[in-house]
Each structure stands twice: as C-alpha cells, then as structure tokens.
Amino acid sequence: MMDKWSLALTGLLAVGLAAEAQAQELQVSPAELATMKAEYKRPAPRPAENKALVDLGRLLFWDPRASASGKTACASCHFPDLGWGVLDPKSRNDSGKLTSRKSQPLIGIGYMQAPVGWDGRSASLEAQAKSSIATGSMSMRETEAPVKVEVIEGRFRAISEYVAMFNAALPGKAINIDSMVKAIAAFERTMEPGIAPFDRWIEGNESAISESAKRGFVLFNRGANCFACHSGWRFTDDKFHDIGTTTTDRGRGRELKNDEDMQFAFKTPTLRSVARHPPYMHNASSADLYQSVKHYEKGGIDRPSRSPLLVPIDLSEQERLDLVAFMETLTGAAEGEPQPKLPAMN
C-alpha cells in the first residue's frame, strides 16, 4: 500500500505528464504554454469605490431623464447581458438618427487606459459621459430645439430621492452635470468581466475548455499574431490601430489629423464576452467571429496607415474554427444586472 508521500508524488507526476501530453498535442513546449497562460492571468479585483457614488451612478446610467429628450439612457446603447454592448450595427442617438459607429462594449472599461472611445476623443470616462449628455448622442443636437444641460440638471434637483442620494455620495457638491458624470463613471468602473471558462483553464481546470479552443489559444499567440493587439487578461492593448476596415471614417485621425499612422485607426476593443455582441468592428463590418477571423486573414485595406502588426495570414478551415472556439471561451458568467427601479418624480 502506498503511503501519503508516494501518493502525492504519483499525483504530481500524473499532472506533469498530462501537461506535457497537452503541450505536445498543441505543438508547444510545456514551458512555452505556461508562459503564454501567465500573460492572461486575471489580477486581483479592483478596490471598491464609494458605494453611495456607485449606487447613484447605476440609477443615472439607466435613467432616460439624463438625456435631452428624456427617452434615451446610457443603457439604451449598452446592454448588461451583451457585455454592456449592443447587437445593432449602429445605435440611434437622442435625435432619432443612426450614429456612424456601433456602440463600444463597456465590459471591463474601468481598466481602460486613457483616452477612451473608438477614436479617443475623451480623456476619461467622466469626459465621455459629459460629452454624450451635453453635446453628443444623448443631447438632441440635431433637432431645431436642443435641450440645454441646465434643464437636464433641473430634473434631478426636483426629485427628492435623487437629492438625498447626491448629498450622500457627494456631500456639499452641486447637483449638476459634473457630479452626474462622476457618478456614472464610478458605476461604469464596476462593469467587471465575469469569470469565464478560459479563466478556469488558466487556473488549471483542463476540462474547462475544448481541445479546439486550446489549439485556438496557441494559434492566437503564435501564427495568427492576434496577441500583438489583443494582449493581457482583457485582450486589448488599449491602443489605436488601422486594421483596414473603412475608407470614410478616419477614427483617431479625426483627432490627430497630422499623424499619418492614426488615420483610420480605432481603439482595440476587449475580447472579453466578445461572443455576446455581434456584429464586430467599429462599423459592424464583420457579421460574426468567423468573418472577423477572415478579415484578419486577408489583412484589410493596404495603405500607409495600416498597422504594421496587421499582416495577411494563411489559415486552414480548422484553424479558423479553433480561433472562434477560443474566443467563445471568453464569455464570463454572472455579468450585468437587471434594470433598477428608478426614483419617481415628487
């Protein structure tokens, strides 16, 4: 009969042999596979912010009274069960007109390096929210009688429950657009990606994802070169790249007109929960993840601004399917939340 030390040694040997067998199947060494996995290990959760501020921001995020028309909320373009994204190729603004881009998913946005947005026009989450309410998609800017920000602020000053919440979250501060966006941004920073099958695999659960997904992960980090932009545990470098999807929208180039490298460049989106919100790209030009892979395989539009990281690749049909299988493992559990009950008018 084996003693406990022999059993432990046998167990460690079995784990080591399994890891070596898996590495051989994936055509990488055990050490290389371990190094790859380490690059995607989740950090400790972010420290909790002021709960009163987050609770206020949650309501404001869902409240259409924060828009000029009183009909459009932040949540109108960012659905919790879609990775805080949308399925619509283009969202409608507060004037009822289609916008020029698909809404960005907000999942994990609290970790995003500034500037934020597809084209980086906003220096922070607060700046983005303020711009949206004051002059952007929630402002009715395209109507003959746009509503002033002061009118929106007045709506919340007239609701006693909101007044109490503002006082608790930001004692002594005025109830105005600056305090509103401070709260909204605090709530947005709580949009944590849920634990995904991929995370469980990284932590050692070999049955958490399929063999196809494991092959896709290795391909993602080797031959397909996806990791060059979609790096780290959120699968984004938070930088701007021209990946050759459009000839009309200059993206970051609208803000940096004299920077040739930034023409047609857009912020690399996170791949966390990416399977939840097709179509893809800023202009929804890829119908599904498979078509996204095909786009990168071709290399997009060849022009001076195209990212040097984007080079055509040659994939087999099985490799395309493996990449898709891998990306599907990034969908987290228990993401999002139901719409809260909003304070009623006095």
C-alpha positions as CSV (number, residue, x, y, z in Angstrom):
1,M,0.0,0.0,0.0
2,M,1.3,3.4,-0.9
3,D,2.0,6.0,1.9
4,K,0.7,9.5,1.6
5,W,4.0,10.8,0.2
6,S,4.1,8.2,-2.5
7,L,0.5,9.1,-3.4
8,A,1.4,12.8,-3.6
9,L,4.4,12.1,-5.8
10,T,2.3,9.9,-8.1
11,G,-0.3,12.7,-8.3
12,L,2.4,15.3,-9.2
13,L,3.9,13.0,-11.8
14,A,0.5,12.5,-13.4
15,V,-0.1,16.2,-13.6
16,G,3.3,16.8,-15.1
17,L,2.7,14.0,-17.7
18,A,-0.7,15.4,-18.5
19,A,0.7,18.9,-19.0
20,E,3.5,17.5,-21.3
21,A,1.0,15.5,-23.3
22,Q,-1.2,18.6,-23.8
23,A,1.8,20.7,-24.8
24,Q,2.8,18.1,-27.4
25,E,-0.8,18.0,-28.8
26,L,-0.7,21.8,-29.1
27,Q,2.8,21.7,-30.6
28,V,4.4,23.8,-27.9
29,S,6.7,23.0,-25.0
30,P,5.2,22.8,-21.5
31,A,7.3,25.9,-20.5
32,E,6.1,27.9,-23.5
33,L,2.4,27.0,-22.9
34,A,2.8,28.0,-19.2
35,T,4.4,31.3,-20.2
36,M,1.5,32.0,-22.6
37,K,-1.1,31.3,-19.9
38,A,0.7,33.5,-17.4
39,E,0.2,36.5,-19.7
40,Y,-3.6,36.2,-19.3
41,K,-4.0,35.6,-15.6
42,R,-6.6,37.8,-14.1
43,P,-5.4,40.4,-11.5
44,A,-7.0,40.8,-8.1
45,P,-10.4,42.6,-8.3
46,R,-10.3,46.4,-8.3
47,P,-10.8,48.1,-4.9
48,A,-14.4,49.1,-4.3
49,E,-15.3,52.7,-4.9
50,N,-17.6,54.9,-2.9
51,K,-20.7,52.7,-2.7
52,A,-23.1,55.6,-2.5
53,L,-21.5,57.1,-5.6
54,V,-21.7,53.8,-7.5
55,D,-25.4,53.3,-6.5
56,L,-26.2,56.8,-7.7
57,G,-24.3,56.2,-10.9
58,R,-26.2,53.0,-11.5
59,L,-29.5,54.8,-11.5
60,L,-28.2,57.7,-13.7
61,F,-26.9,55.2,-16.2
62,W,-30.3,53.6,-16.6
63,D,-32.3,56.9,-16.3
64,P,-33.5,58.4,-19.6
65,R,-34.1,61.7,-17.8
66,A,-30.3,62.2,-18.2
67,S,-30.9,62.7,-21.9
68,A,-32.3,65.8,-23.6
69,S,-35.5,64.0,-24.8
70,G,-36.0,62.2,-21.6
71,K,-36.2,59.0,-23.6
72,T,-32.6,57.8,-24.1
73,A,-30.4,56.4,-21.3
74,C,-26.7,55.3,-21.3
75,A,-28.2,51.8,-21.0
76,S,-30.0,52.3,-24.3
77,C,-26.8,51.6,-26.1
78,H,-25.1,49.3,-23.6
79,F,-27.0,46.2,-22.5
80,P,-25.7,44.3,-19.5
81,D,-26.4,40.8,-20.9
82,L,-24.4,41.7,-24.1
83,G,-21.1,42.6,-22.3
84,W,-22.6,46.1,-21.9
85,G,-22.7,46.3,-25.7
86,V,-25.3,46.1,-28.4
87,L,-26.3,43.9,-31.4
88,D,-27.3,46.9,-33.5
89,P,-24.8,47.7,-36.2
90,K,-25.4,51.4,-35.4
91,S,-27.3,52.9,-32.5
92,R,-29.8,55.7,-32.6
93,N,-29.0,59.0,-30.9
94,D,-31.4,61.1,-29.0
95,S,-32.5,62.9,-32.1
96,G,-33.7,59.5,-33.5
97,K,-30.9,59.3,-36.1
98,L,-28.5,56.5,-36.7
99,T,-25.0,57.1,-35.4
100,S,-22.0,56.4,-37.6
101,R,-20.5,53.7,-35.4
102,K,-21.5,50.7,-33.4
103,S,-21.5,51.4,-29.6
104,Q,-18.4,50.1,-27.9
105,P,-18.9,47.3,-25.3
106,L,-18.2,48.7,-21.8
107,I,-17.2,45.4,-20.1
108,G,-14.0,45.9,-18.1
109,I,-13.9,49.6,-19.2
110,G,-12.7,50.6,-15.7
111,Y,-9.3,49.2,-16.6
112,M,-9.0,51.0,-20.0
113,Q,-6.1,53.3,-20.5
114,A,-7.0,56.8,-21.5
115,P,-8.0,58.2,-23.8
116,V,-11.3,56.4,-24.2
117,G,-13.7,55.8,-27.0
118,W,-13.3,54.4,-30.5
119,D,-11.4,57.5,-31.6
120,G,-10.0,58.6,-28.2
121,R,-11.7,61.9,-28.2
122,S,-12.4,61.7,-24.5
123,A,-9.7,62.0,-21.9
124,S,-11.6,59.9,-19.3
125,L,-14.9,58.1,-18.6
126,E,-16.2,61.3,-16.9
127,A,-15.3,63.3,-20.0
128,Q,-17.0,60.8,-22.3
129,A,-20.2,60.8,-20.3
130,K,-20.3,64.6,-20.1
131,S,-19.8,64.9,-23.8
132,S,-22.5,62.4,-24.6
133,I,-25.0,64.2,-22.4
134,A,-24.1,67.8,-23.3
135,T,-23.3,67.7,-27.0
136,G,-23.3,64.0,-28.1
137,S,-25.6,61.1,-28.6
138,M,-27.9,62.0,-25.7
139,S,-28.2,65.7,-26.5
140,M,-30.8,66.0,-29.2
141,R,-28.2,68.1,-31.0
142,E,-29.7,67.5,-34.4
143,T,-33.1,69.0,-33.6
144,E,-34.3,72.5,-34.1
145,A,-34.8,73.0,-30.3
146,P,-32.0,71.2,-28.5
147,V,-32.5,71.0,-24.7
148,K,-29.9,72.8,-22.5
149,V,-27.9,70.9,-19.9
150,E,-29.4,73.1,-17.2
151,V,-32.8,71.6,-18.0
152,I,-31.5,68.1,-17.5
153,E,-29.8,69.1,-14.2
154,G,-33.1,70.6,-13.0
155,R,-34.9,67.3,-13.5
156,F,-32.7,65.6,-10.9
157,R,-32.8,68.5,-8.5
158,A,-36.6,68.2,-8.5
159,I,-36.6,64.6,-7.3
160,S,-36.2,64.3,-3.6
161,E,-34.8,60.7,-3.7
162,Y,-32.1,61.8,-6.1
163,V,-31.3,64.9,-4.0
164,A,-30.7,62.6,-0.9
165,M,-28.5,60.3,-3.0
166,F,-26.4,63.1,-4.4
167,N,-25.9,64.5,-0.9
168,A,-24.9,61.1,0.4
169,A,-22.5,60.4,-2.5
170,L,-21.0,63.9,-2.9
171,P,-21.7,65.9,0.2
172,G,-21.7,69.6,-0.4
173,K,-21.4,69.3,-4.2
174,A,-23.9,70.8,-6.5
175,I,-26.3,68.6,-8.5
176,N,-25.0,69.3,-11.9
177,I,-23.6,67.6,-15.0
178,D,-20.2,67.3,-13.4
179,S,-21.5,65.4,-10.3
180,M,-23.7,63.3,-12.6
181,V,-20.9,62.1,-14.8
182,K,-18.7,61.5,-11.8
183,A,-21.3,59.0,-10.5
184,I,-21.9,57.4,-13.9
185,A,-18.2,56.8,-14.4
186,A,-17.9,55.3,-10.9
187,F,-20.7,52.8,-11.9
188,E,-19.1,52.0,-15.2
189,R,-15.9,51.1,-13.4
190,T,-17.8,48.3,-11.7
191,M,-18.5,46.5,-15.0
192,E,-16.2,43.6,-14.3
193,P,-15.8,40.8,-16.8
194,G,-17.3,37.6,-15.2
195,I,-15.2,34.5,-14.7
196,A,-15.1,32.7,-18.0
197,P,-14.2,29.1,-18.9
198,F,-10.9,30.4,-20.2
199,D,-10.1,31.8,-16.7
200,R,-10.8,28.4,-15.2
201,W,-8.5,26.8,-17.7
202,I,-5.7,29.3,-16.9
203,E,-6.2,28.3,-13.2
204,G,-5.6,24.6,-14.0
205,N,-9.0,23.1,-14.9
206,E,-8.1,21.3,-18.1
207,S,-11.7,20.3,-18.9
208,A,-12.9,23.9,-18.8
209,I,-12.5,24.5,-22.5
210,S,-12.4,22.2,-25.6
211,E,-9.3,20.9,-27.3
212,S,-10.3,23.1,-30.3
213,A,-10.3,26.2,-28.1
214,K,-6.9,25.2,-26.7
215,R,-5.5,25.0,-30.2
216,G,-7.1,28.3,-30.9
217,F,-5.4,29.9,-27.9
218,V,-1.9,28.7,-29.1
219,L,-2.7,30.0,-32.6
220,F,-3.9,33.3,-31.2
221,N,-0.5,33.7,-29.6
222,R,1.6,32.3,-32.4
223,G,0.8,32.1,-36.1
224,A,-2.3,34.3,-36.1
225,N,-0.5,37.0,-34.2
226,C,-3.7,38.2,-32.6
227,F,-1.9,38.8,-29.2
228,A,0.0,41.7,-30.8
229,C,-3.0,43.9,-30.2
230,H,-5.3,41.8,-28.0
231,S,-2.9,41.3,-25.2
232,G,-3.3,40.8,-21.4
233,W,-6.2,39.5,-19.4
234,R,-8.7,41.9,-21.1
235,F,-7.3,41.0,-24.5
236,T,-6.6,44.6,-25.6
237,D,-3.5,46.8,-25.7
238,D,-5.7,49.9,-25.3
239,K,-4.0,51.4,-28.4
240,F,-5.2,52.6,-31.7
241,H,-4.6,50.7,-35.0
242,D,-5.8,51.0,-38.5
243,I,-6.9,47.4,-39.3
244,G,-8.2,48.3,-42.8
245,T,-12.0,48.3,-42.3
246,T,-13.1,51.6,-43.7
247,T,-12.3,54.3,-46.3
248,T,-14.6,57.0,-44.9
249,D,-14.3,57.1,-41.1
250,R,-10.8,58.3,-40.1
251,G,-11.2,57.3,-36.4
252,R,-8.3,58.6,-34.3
253,G,-7.3,60.5,-37.4
254,R,-10.2,62.9,-36.8
255,E,-8.5,63.9,-33.6
256,L,-4.9,63.7,-34.8
257,K,-5.2,65.0,-38.4
258,N,-1.5,65.3,-39.0
259,D,-0.5,61.8,-37.7
260,E,-0.4,59.5,-40.7
261,D,-0.2,56.4,-38.5
262,M,-3.5,57.3,-36.8
263,Q,-5.6,57.7,-39.9
264,F,-8.5,55.2,-39.9
265,A,-7.2,53.9,-36.5
266,F,-9.6,52.7,-33.8
267,K,-9.2,51.7,-30.2
268,T,-8.6,47.9,-29.8
269,P,-11.7,46.5,-28.2
270,T,-11.6,44.0,-25.4
271,L,-12.4,40.4,-26.4
272,R,-14.0,39.7,-23.0
273,S,-17.5,38.3,-23.7
274,V,-17.0,39.2,-27.3
275,A,-19.3,36.3,-28.5
276,R,-22.2,38.1,-26.9
277,H,-22.4,41.1,-29.2
278,P,-22.0,40.6,-33.0
279,P,-21.6,42.1,-35.5
280,Y,-18.0,43.3,-35.0
281,M,-15.6,46.2,-35.7
282,H,-16.5,49.9,-35.2
283,N,-18.6,49.8,-38.3
284,A,-20.1,46.3,-37.8
285,S,-18.5,45.2,-41.0
286,S,-17.9,41.6,-39.7
287,A,-21.1,39.7,-39.2
288,D,-19.7,37.1,-36.7
289,L,-16.4,35.9,-35.2
290,Y,-15.7,33.7,-38.2
291,Q,-15.9,36.7,-40.5
292,S,-13.7,38.7,-38.2
293,V,-11.1,36.0,-38.5
294,K,-11.4,36.1,-42.3
295,H,-10.9,39.8,-42.2
296,Y,-7.6,39.5,-40.3
297,E,-6.6,36.6,-42.6
298,K,-6.9,38.9,-45.6
299,G,-5.2,41.8,-43.8
300,G,-7.7,44.6,-44.5
301,I,-7.1,47.6,-46.8
302,D,-3.5,48.0,-47.6
303,R,-2.5,51.7,-47.1
304,P,0.3,53.7,-45.4
305,S,-1.6,54.0,-42.2
306,R,-2.4,50.3,-41.9
307,S,-0.9,48.9,-38.7
308,P,2.5,47.1,-39.3
309,L,1.2,44.5,-36.8
310,L,-1.5,43.5,-39.3
311,V,-0.1,41.2,-42.0
312,P,-2.1,38.7,-44.1
313,I,-2.1,35.2,-42.6
314,D,-2.8,31.8,-44.1
315,L,-5.2,29.7,-42.1
316,S,-6.8,26.4,-42.7
317,E,-10.6,26.0,-42.1
318,Q,-9.9,24.1,-38.9
319,E,-7.6,26.9,-37.6
320,R,-10.4,29.4,-38.3
321,L,-12.8,27.3,-36.3
322,D,-10.2,26.9,-33.5
323,L,-9.8,30.6,-33.1
324,V,-13.6,31.1,-32.9
325,A,-13.8,28.3,-30.4
326,F,-11.2,30.0,-28.3
327,M,-12.8,33.4,-28.4
328,E,-16.1,31.8,-27.3
329,T,-14.4,30.7,-24.1
330,L,-14.0,34.4,-23.0
331,T,-17.7,34.8,-22.1
332,G,-18.0,35.4,-18.4
333,A,-20.6,34.2,-16.0
334,A,-22.8,36.5,-13.9
335,E,-22.2,39.6,-15.9
336,G,-24.6,42.5,-16.0
337,E,-27.6,43.2,-13.9
338,P,-31.4,43.9,-14.2
339,Q,-32.6,47.4,-14.7
340,P,-33.0,49.1,-11.2
341,K,-36.2,50.8,-10.1
342,L,-35.7,54.5,-10.8
343,P,-36.8,57.3,-8.4
344,A,-40.2,58.7,-9.2
345,M,-41.0,62.4,-9.6
346,N,-42.2,64.0,-6.3
